[in-house]
Amino acid sequence: MLMQRVHVCAAIILCMAHACLSFENQTVNNNITKSESNDFKSVINLVGNVTESLDTAKPDEDHTQAQRNASEDGEQMNKETHGAKPDCPPLGLESLKVSDDQLESSSYLSVGLGPHRGRLNIQSGLDDDDEYDGAWCAGVEDQEQWLQLNALRPTLFTGVILQGRNSIWSLNWVRTYKVQFSNDSSVWQPCMNGSEEAVFIGNEDLETPVLALFPEPSVAQYIRINPQTWFSNGTICLRAEVLGCPVPDPDSPHFSETESGSSDDLDFRHHNYNEMRKLMKSVNDKCPNITRIYTIGRSYTGLKLYVMEISDNPGKHELGEPEFRYVAGMHGNEVLGRELLLNLMQYICREYNRGNQRVIQLVKDTRIHLLPSMNPDGYETAYEKGSELSGWALGRYSFEGIDMNHNFPDLNNIMWDAQELAINKRRVSNHYIPMPEYYTSTEALVRKNCHPCLAMEALFRFKKL
């Protein structure tokens, strides 16, 4: 009787799943969602595991444990063969890991609008129609145009990110498109959505990146983006990124290639605010005698602006000892500066402990201040959305919309003012000029969120690097 009820319940679940789940294609703008077909398969696998375990369940403890192990193995097999859609990274159109030679197109308007310019977030110059335009644009306006990527090896393609043309003079973007796959660039198979060819939603403006995940990931070497409709007052133009996971292929000449990289043990990755704090704390723990962490204030949202001091006498100003500082991350979404300073403090600490005489002399004879993130609010905003979907402007500015790179004190004016006011203009110092009080006053034009950095200017009296 129990088994009959279980099978009846299983049948009801299957019927409900079949009635409720559709295989309609899904495109995603901000959030990645799994395809409903995978959800349907998960329901089938779940019901199968439940009925099988109930049919074969016995009170014997060893046998029960064996069943659990077998069930876990089965779940792993289901995950590998039918399971969740893999989270594949960008192949590298934006990062230039994909070379220009790997990109082809059916046609293009000009050299500056060729397939090599169809890269996500690529920027145009001030003028259109030069060599460095802001997208790939087809030379013909019909539904047979395409942008093609050769991945060089079998790749599990999982999705596409699309963007319009970067331009201040024209409005061009693709509204809908199809995708095709090939292993030889001659025979092409369309990306399917159930029994129909999938049509993906593209863009409605120039800059917003739109992510579309394929209903079923496909293994191929080549992929084509085939625009179907576009902005009525524009033409076929797009920037793109392709998501995919390389598939091991012993017959491929790229199979034995290893990823290039550094053998250094520095922490080469992007660090959000909490990870940055942890890394700085770890450096301080490893080199407590030559490092000190302090703050110069808080950001608009309350995040502390941490500085790492490196010196043989941390916290002490020694007369005659030169001091310098590096400030990174004024634009929160330009993350390289943050990572360079984090790697620099790691490197100095490590080499000091190893007895590197050049580093020991540097620490002994100078006082170093490293501010890895001047705009942590902007970084966190861009970090949460991801580089592919945030665009060039998100996170660039402070929380209040201030461009800190243009909101810094102009020390040249201070020097010129000193020369104008000096009695003997030839004897005006050009390396030590007191900062005027109005730079840190509440009436100053410089916004509040720069005051901590201005105070830092006044404290150390040296020009920003």
C-alpha positions as CSV (number, residue, x, y, z in Angstrom):
1,M,0.0,0.0,0.0
2,L,2.8,2.4,0.9
3,M,4.6,1.7,-2.4
4,Q,1.4,2.3,-4.4
5,R,1.0,5.7,-2.7
6,V,4.6,6.6,-3.4
7,H,4.2,5.8,-7.1
8,V,0.9,7.7,-7.3
9,C,2.6,10.7,-5.7
10,A,5.5,10.4,-8.1
11,A,3.1,10.3,-11.0
12,I,1.4,13.4,-9.7
13,I,4.7,15.3,-9.4
14,L,5.7,14.3,-12.9
15,C,2.3,15.5,-14.3
16,M,2.5,18.8,-12.4
17,A,6.1,19.3,-13.6
18,H,5.1,18.5,-17.2
19,A,2.2,20.9,-17.0
20,C,4.0,23.8,-15.3
21,L,7.4,23.7,-16.9
22,S,7.9,25.0,-20.4
23,F,10.9,25.0,-22.7
24,E,10.5,28.6,-23.6
25,N,13.9,30.2,-24.2
26,Q,15.2,32.5,-21.4
27,T,17.5,35.5,-21.7
28,V,18.9,37.2,-18.7
29,N,19.7,40.8,-18.2
30,N,21.0,40.9,-14.6
31,N,20.5,37.5,-13.0
32,I,21.6,34.1,-14.4
33,T,18.9,31.5,-14.2
34,K,19.0,27.8,-15.0
35,S,16.9,26.5,-17.9
36,E,13.6,25.0,-17.1
37,S,14.5,21.9,-19.0
38,N,17.2,21.2,-16.5
39,D,14.7,21.7,-13.7
40,F,12.4,19.2,-15.3
41,K,15.2,16.6,-15.5
42,S,16.1,17.3,-11.9
43,V,12.5,16.5,-10.9
44,I,12.6,13.2,-12.9
45,N,16.0,12.2,-11.3
46,L,14.7,13.2,-7.8
47,V,11.5,11.0,-8.2
48,G,13.6,8.2,-9.6
49,N,16.0,8.2,-6.7
50,V,13.0,8.4,-4.2
51,T,11.1,5.4,-5.6
52,E,14.3,3.3,-6.1
53,S,15.5,3.9,-2.6
54,L,12.0,3.0,-1.1
55,D,11.8,-0.1,-3.3
56,T,15.1,-1.5,-2.1
57,A,15.3,-0.1,1.4
58,K,16.2,-2.7,4.1
59,P,16.7,-2.4,7.9
60,D,20.2,-3.7,7.6
61,E,22.5,-0.7,8.6
62,D,25.4,-1.7,6.3
63,H,23.1,-2.1,3.4
64,T,21.4,1.2,4.1
65,Q,24.9,2.9,4.1
66,A,25.6,1.2,0.8
67,Q,22.4,2.6,-0.6
68,R,23.3,6.1,0.5
69,N,26.7,5.8,-1.2
70,A,25.0,4.4,-4.4
71,S,22.5,7.2,-4.3
72,E,25.3,9.8,-4.0
73,D,27.1,8.2,-6.9
74,G,23.9,8.3,-8.9
75,E,23.3,11.9,-8.1
76,Q,26.9,12.8,-9.1
77,M,26.4,10.9,-12.4
78,N,23.1,12.7,-13.0
79,K,24.8,16.0,-12.3
80,E,27.6,15.2,-14.8
81,T,25.3,14.0,-17.6
82,H,22.0,15.9,-17.1
83,G,22.8,18.3,-14.3
84,A,22.9,22.0,-13.7
85,K,24.1,24.2,-16.4
86,P,27.9,24.8,-16.1
87,D,29.1,28.2,-15.0
88,C,31.5,28.9,-17.8
89,P,33.7,32.0,-17.9
90,P,34.1,34.5,-20.8
91,L,36.4,33.2,-23.5
92,G,38.1,36.6,-23.7
93,L,36.8,38.9,-26.4
94,E,36.8,41.7,-23.9
95,S,40.2,40.8,-22.3
96,L,41.8,40.3,-25.8
97,K,42.6,36.7,-24.9
98,V,40.7,36.0,-28.1
99,S,42.9,37.4,-30.9
100,D,41.7,39.4,-33.9
101,D,42.5,36.4,-36.2
102,Q,39.8,34.3,-34.4
103,L,37.1,36.7,-35.3
104,E,35.4,36.8,-38.7
105,S,32.2,38.3,-40.1
106,S,29.9,38.1,-43.1
107,S,30.6,41.7,-44.0
108,Y,31.6,45.0,-42.4
109,L,31.0,48.7,-43.0
110,S,34.6,49.8,-42.7
111,V,38.0,48.7,-41.4
112,G,37.3,50.4,-38.1
113,L,34.0,48.5,-37.8
114,G,35.5,45.1,-38.7
115,P,34.9,41.9,-36.7
116,H,38.0,42.6,-34.5
117,R,36.0,45.6,-33.0
118,G,33.1,43.4,-32.0
119,R,34.4,43.0,-28.4
120,L,32.4,43.7,-25.2
121,N,33.0,47.1,-23.7
122,I,35.4,48.2,-26.5
123,Q,35.4,52.0,-26.8
124,S,35.3,54.3,-29.8
125,G,37.3,57.4,-30.4
126,L,35.7,60.9,-30.4
127,D,35.0,60.6,-34.1
128,D,33.2,57.8,-35.9
129,D,34.5,56.1,-39.0
130,D,38.1,56.0,-38.0
131,E,40.3,52.9,-37.4
132,Y,39.1,52.5,-33.9
133,D,35.4,52.5,-33.9
134,G,33.1,51.1,-31.2
135,A,31.7,47.8,-32.6
136,W,31.4,45.4,-35.5
137,C,28.9,46.7,-38.0
138,A,27.7,44.6,-40.9
139,G,28.1,46.1,-44.4
140,V,24.7,44.7,-45.5
141,E,21.3,45.1,-43.7
142,D,19.7,41.7,-43.9
143,Q,19.2,38.6,-41.7
144,E,22.1,36.7,-43.2
145,Q,24.8,38.7,-41.4
146,W,27.0,37.1,-38.7
147,L,29.9,37.6,-36.4
148,Q,31.9,34.4,-36.0
149,L,34.4,33.2,-33.3
150,N,36.8,30.4,-33.7
151,A,37.6,29.0,-30.2
152,L,40.5,27.0,-31.7
153,R,39.4,23.8,-29.8
154,P,36.2,22.0,-28.9
155,T,34.3,24.3,-26.4
156,L,31.2,24.0,-24.4
157,F,29.4,27.2,-25.3
158,T,26.8,28.3,-22.7
159,G,25.9,31.9,-23.5
160,V,26.5,35.2,-25.1
161,I,26.6,38.8,-23.8
162,L,25.6,41.5,-26.3
163,Q,26.1,45.2,-26.4
164,G,25.3,48.0,-28.8
165,R,27.8,50.2,-30.7
166,N,29.8,52.7,-28.6
167,S,29.3,56.1,-30.2
168,I,28.2,59.6,-29.3
169,W,27.1,60.3,-32.9
170,S,25.0,57.2,-33.9
171,L,22.4,54.8,-32.4
172,N,23.1,51.2,-33.5
173,W,22.2,48.0,-31.7
174,V,20.8,44.5,-32.3
175,R,17.4,43.7,-30.8
176,T,17.1,40.0,-31.5
177,Y,19.5,37.4,-32.8
178,K,20.1,33.7,-33.4
179,V,23.2,31.6,-32.7
180,Q,24.7,28.7,-34.7
181,F,27.5,26.2,-34.0
182,S,30.0,24.3,-36.2
183,N,33.0,22.0,-35.9
184,D,34.4,22.9,-39.3
185,S,33.0,26.3,-40.2
186,S,31.1,24.7,-43.1
187,V,28.2,22.8,-41.7
188,W,26.2,24.8,-39.1
189,Q,23.7,23.8,-36.5
190,P,21.3,26.3,-35.0
191,C,20.9,26.8,-31.3
192,M,17.6,25.1,-30.5
193,N,14.9,26.0,-28.0
194,G,13.0,22.7,-27.8
195,S,11.8,21.9,-31.3
196,E,12.3,25.5,-32.6
197,E,15.3,27.6,-33.4
198,A,16.1,29.9,-30.4
199,V,15.7,33.6,-30.9
200,F,17.5,35.7,-28.2
201,I,16.7,39.1,-26.9
202,G,19.4,41.7,-27.5
203,N,19.8,45.3,-26.7
204,E,17.6,48.4,-26.3
205,D,20.4,50.9,-25.9
206,L,24.0,51.5,-26.7
207,E,25.8,50.5,-23.5
208,T,23.8,48.1,-21.3
209,P,25.2,44.5,-21.7
210,V,22.5,41.8,-22.0
211,L,23.3,38.2,-21.1
212,A,21.5,35.3,-22.8
213,L,22.1,31.7,-21.7
214,F,21.5,28.9,-24.2
215,P,18.6,26.5,-23.4
216,E,21.1,23.7,-23.8
217,P,24.9,24.2,-23.9
218,S,26.5,23.0,-27.1
219,V,30.0,21.6,-27.8
220,A,31.6,23.0,-31.0
221,Q,34.7,24.9,-32.2
222,Y,32.9,27.8,-34.0
223,I,30.0,30.0,-32.9
224,R,28.1,32.6,-34.9
225,I,25.9,35.4,-33.7
226,N,23.3,36.1,-36.4
227,P,21.3,39.4,-35.9
228,Q,17.6,39.2,-36.8
229,T,16.3,42.6,-35.9
230,W,17.9,45.9,-35.0
231,F,17.1,49.5,-34.0
232,S,14.9,50.9,-36.8
233,N,16.9,54.2,-37.1
234,G,20.3,52.4,-37.0
235,T,22.0,49.5,-38.6
236,I,23.4,46.1,-37.5
237,C,26.2,46.8,-35.0
238,L,27.2,44.9,-31.9
239,R,29.8,44.2,-29.3
240,A,29.9,40.7,-27.8
241,E,31.4,38.3,-25.3
242,V,31.0,34.5,-25.5
243,L,30.8,32.2,-22.4
244,G,32.3,28.8,-22.7
245,C,34.4,26.0,-21.1
246,P,37.2,24.3,-23.1
247,V,36.6,20.6,-23.6
248,P,39.7,18.3,-23.4
249,D,40.5,16.9,-26.8
250,P,43.6,14.7,-27.2
251,D,43.5,15.2,-31.0
252,S,43.7,19.0,-30.6
253,P,47.1,20.7,-30.9
254,H,46.0,22.9,-28.0
255,F,45.3,20.0,-25.7
256,S,48.8,19.8,-24.2
257,E,49.1,23.6,-23.9
258,T,49.2,24.9,-20.3
259,E,47.8,28.2,-19.3
260,S,50.6,30.8,-19.1
261,G,51.0,32.4,-15.7
262,S,53.4,33.4,-13.0
263,S,55.1,30.9,-10.7
264,D,55.2,33.6,-8.0
265,D,53.2,32.9,-4.9
266,L,51.6,36.3,-4.7
267,D,47.8,36.4,-4.5
268,F,47.0,37.2,-8.2
269,R,43.3,37.7,-8.2
270,H,40.7,40.4,-7.7
271,H,39.9,41.3,-4.1
272,N,36.7,42.8,-2.9
273,Y,36.6,45.0,0.2
274,N,36.5,42.3,2.8
275,E,39.2,40.2,0.9
276,M,41.4,43.3,0.7
277,R,41.1,43.8,4.5
278,K,42.1,40.2,5.1
279,L,45.0,40.4,2.7
280,M,46.3,43.5,4.4
281,K,45.9,41.9,7.8
282,S,47.8,38.8,6.7
283,V,50.7,41.0,5.5
284,N,50.7,42.8,8.8
285,D,50.8,39.5,10.7
286,K,53.7,38.2,8.6
287,C,55.7,41.4,8.9
288,P,54.6,43.1,12.2
289,N,58.0,44.9,12.7
290,I,57.9,46.8,9.4
291,T,54.1,47.3,8.7
292,R,51.3,49.2,10.2
293,I,47.7,49.5,9.1
294,Y,45.8,52.8,9.7
295,T,42.8,54.6,8.3
296,I,42.4,58.1,7.0
297,G,38.6,58.2,7.3
298,R,35.6,56.5,5.8
299,S,33.8,56.5,2.4
300,Y,30.3,57.9,2.0
301,T,28.8,54.5,2.8
302,G,31.0,54.0,5.8
303,L,33.8,51.8,4.4
304,K,37.2,52.6,6.0
305,L,40.0,53.9,3.8
306,Y,42.9,51.6,4.9
307,V,46.5,52.5,4.4
308,M,49.5,50.2,4.7
309,E,52.6,51.8,6.1
310,I,55.9,50.1,5.4
311,S,59.0,51.3,7.3
312,D,61.6,50.1,9.7
313,N,59.9,52.2,12.4
314,P,56.2,52.1,11.6
315,G,54.2,55.0,12.9
316,K,57.2,57.2,13.4
317,H,58.3,60.2,11.2
318,E,62.1,60.2,11.0
319,L,63.7,63.5,10.2
320,G,65.3,63.4,6.7
321,E,63.8,60.1,5.7
322,P,62.0,60.4,2.4
323,E,58.3,59.3,2.3
324,F,56.1,58.5,-0.6
325,R,52.6,57.1,-1.1
326,Y,50.7,55.3,-3.9
327,V,46.9,55.9,-4.1
328,A,44.9,53.5,-6.2
329,G,41.2,53.1,-7.0
330,M,40.0,56.6,-7.5
331,H,37.8,55.1,-10.2
332,G,36.3,52.2,-8.3
333,N,35.8,50.0,-11.4
334,E,39.4,50.3,-12.5
335,V,40.7,47.5,-10.4
336,L,44.3,47.0,-11.6
337,G,45.7,49.7,-9.2
338,R,44.2,48.0,-6.2
339,E,45.7,44.7,-7.1
340,L,49.1,46.2,-7.9
341,L,49.3,47.8,-4.4
342,L,48.2,44.6,-2.7
343,N,50.8,42.6,-4.6
344,L,53.4,45.3,-3.8
345,M,52.9,45.1,0.0
346,Q,52.9,41.3,-0.3
347,Y,56.1,41.3,-2.3
348,I,58.0,43.8,0.0
349,C,57.0,41.7,3.1
350,R,58.0,38.4,1.6
351,E,61.3,39.6,0.2
352,Y,62.1,41.4,3.5
353,N,61.6,38.1,5.4
354,R,63.8,36.3,2.8
355,G,66.6,38.7,3.4
356,N,66.5,40.5,0.0
357,Q,69.1,43.3,0.6
358,R,67.5,45.7,-1.9
359,V,64.2,45.4,-0.2
360,I,65.7,45.7,3.3
361,Q,67.5,48.9,2.3
362,L,64.3,50.2,0.8
363,V,62.4,49.6,4.0
364,K,65.2,51.0,6.1
365,D,65.7,54.2,4.2
366,T,62.2,55.2,3.2
367,R,58.7,55.4,4.6
368,I,56.0,54.0,2.3
369,H,52.3,54.5,2.4
370,L,50.0,52.4,0.2
371,L,46.3,53.3,-0.1
372,P,44.9,50.5,-2.3
373,S,41.3,51.7,-2.6
374,M,40.3,55.4,-2.5
375,N,36.8,54.7,-3.8
376,P,35.7,51.4,-2.2
377,D,32.0,52.3,-2.7
378,G,32.5,52.3,-6.5
379,Y,34.5,49.1,-6.5
380,E,31.8,47.2,-4.5
381,T,29.1,48.5,-6.9
382,A,30.9,47.3,-9.9
383,Y,32.0,44.0,-8.2
384,E,28.5,43.0,-7.3
385,K,27.3,43.2,-11.0
386,G,30.5,41.9,-12.6
387,S,32.8,43.4,-15.2
388,E,30.9,42.0,-18.2
389,L,27.6,43.4,-17.1
390,S,28.5,46.6,-15.4
391,G,29.7,48.7,-18.4
392,W,32.4,51.3,-18.3
393,A,30.7,53.8,-16.0
394,L,29.2,51.8,-13.1
395,G,31.5,52.1,-10.1
396,R,33.7,54.7,-11.8
397,Y,32.3,57.5,-9.6
398,S,31.8,57.8,-5.9
399,F,28.5,56.9,-4.3
400,E,27.5,60.5,-4.7
401,G,28.5,60.5,-8.4
402,I,31.7,62.4,-8.0
403,D,34.7,61.7,-10.3
404,M,37.5,61.7,-7.7
405,N,40.1,61.9,-10.4
406,H,38.8,65.4,-11.2
407,N,38.1,66.3,-7.6
408,F,41.6,66.4,-6.2
409,P,43.5,69.5,-5.1
410,D,45.5,71.2,-7.8
411,L,48.9,71.6,-6.2
412,N,50.3,73.4,-9.2
413,N,48.0,76.3,-8.4
414,I,49.4,76.4,-4.9
415,M,52.9,76.7,-6.2
416,W,51.9,79.4,-8.7
417,D,50.1,81.3,-5.9
418,A,53.2,81.1,-3.7
419,Q,55.3,82.5,-6.5
420,E,52.9,85.3,-7.1
421,L,52.8,86.2,-3.4
422,A,56.5,85.8,-2.7
423,I,58.8,88.8,-2.3
424,N,61.7,87.1,-3.9
425,K,60.2,84.8,-6.6
426,R,63.5,83.1,-7.3
427,R,63.7,81.6,-3.8
428,V,60.2,80.0,-3.7
429,S,60.5,76.3,-2.7
430,N,59.1,73.9,-5.3
431,H,59.2,70.8,-3.2
432,Y,57.7,71.9,0.1
433,I,54.7,74.3,0.1
434,P,52.2,74.3,3.0
435,M,48.7,73.4,1.9
436,P,46.3,76.3,2.2
437,E,43.7,75.9,4.9
438,Y,40.8,76.4,2.5
439,Y,41.6,73.0,0.8
440,T,40.2,71.2,3.9
441,S,37.7,73.7,5.0
442,T,33.9,73.0,4.8
443,E,33.6,75.8,2.2
444,A,36.0,74.2,-0.2
445,L,34.8,73.1,-3.6
446,V,36.3,69.7,-3.1
447,R,33.6,67.3,-2.0
448,K,33.4,65.8,1.5
449,N,34.4,62.3,0.4
450,C,37.8,63.6,-0.6
451,H,38.6,65.3,2.8
452,P,40.4,62.2,4.2
453,C,42.8,62.2,1.2
454,L,43.2,66.0,1.5
455,A,44.1,65.6,5.2
456,M,46.6,63.0,4.0
457,E,48.1,65.5,1.6
458,A,48.5,68.0,4.4
459,L,50.0,65.5,6.7
460,F,52.8,64.3,4.4
461,R,53.2,67.4,2.2
462,F,54.1,65.6,-0.9
463,K,52.5,65.3,-4.3
464,K,50.3,62.4,-5.2
465,L,51.9,59.8,-7.5
